[in-house]
């Protein structure tokens, strides 16, 4: 991972690749099925047990790791937590 003191971009000014992963958790607040736990350079999708089959989890995890490692997704970290989509009017859209 790039030096965190460099800010949201690497030393060359390019956006940093992000490490993406998923993990099952017993439950999530508010009855959510998924929630993005994000910090600089790393994104972990927390999945409530029972919300996704193991087969789907394994396949999706592989895709997400590939997307992050190949640079198809970059992170422009500003230090703010992700929005709480459960409280937005279009959360079900």
N, C-alpha and C positions, 0 to 999 in steps of 0.2 A: 504494500500500500504506500502511496506517496506520503511525503512528510506533511503532517497535519498543519504545521506552521505556514505552509505555502498558501493556505486559503482554499477556496472552492476549486481552483484549477491547479494543475501541476506546475512545475517550474517553467515549462514552456508556454504556459497560458492556456493549454488545452484542457477541456473538461476531463475530470478523472473518471475512469471506469469504476463501476460499483460492484461490490461483491453482493450477490443476491442469494438468499437461502429461504427455506421454509421449515417450520417445525410445528408439530402438534402440541397443543396445550390442553389441559383438562377443560377449561372454559375461559370465556372472555367477558369482560364487563358489558352489561346491557344486553346480554344474549346475542352478541355479535357472532358471526361465523368466522370472519377473518379480520385481521388488523395489522397494518404495517408498522413495525418497530424499526425506526430509522435512526442512524447516527452517521457521522461523517464517514463516507466510504463503504458503508455496509447497510443493507436493507434485509430484514428478516420478516417474512410474512408469517404471522402467528395464525394457526388454523385450529379452531375449536374441534376437539375430538368428536367424531360423528358427523361433522359438516362436510367431509370429503372422504371418498374411499382411499385406501392405501394405494391402489393402482393409479388413481388420478393424481394423488399427491406425488408419487414417484415420477410420473411422467411430467407433470407441471414443474417440479423441482429441477429436473434435467433441462427443460426449456429455459427456465429463468436463469440458471447458472450459466448456460451457454450465452444467453443474451448479454449478461453482465460481463462475462470473461472476454467476449469478442468485441466489446465496445459498442454494441448496438444500443446500449443504454448508458448514459452518463449521469453523473450526479452533480448538481450545482448547489452544494450544501450552503444554506444560509443560517443554520443553527436553530431554525424554528421547528417545532414539532409538526407532524402532518396534521391536516385538518381533521376534525371529527365529523366524518361524512354522515354518521347516524343522526346528527342534529340539523342537517341541511334539508330544505324543502324538497329537493329532488333526489333524496337518498335512495328512493325505490326506482328511479328512472333508469 
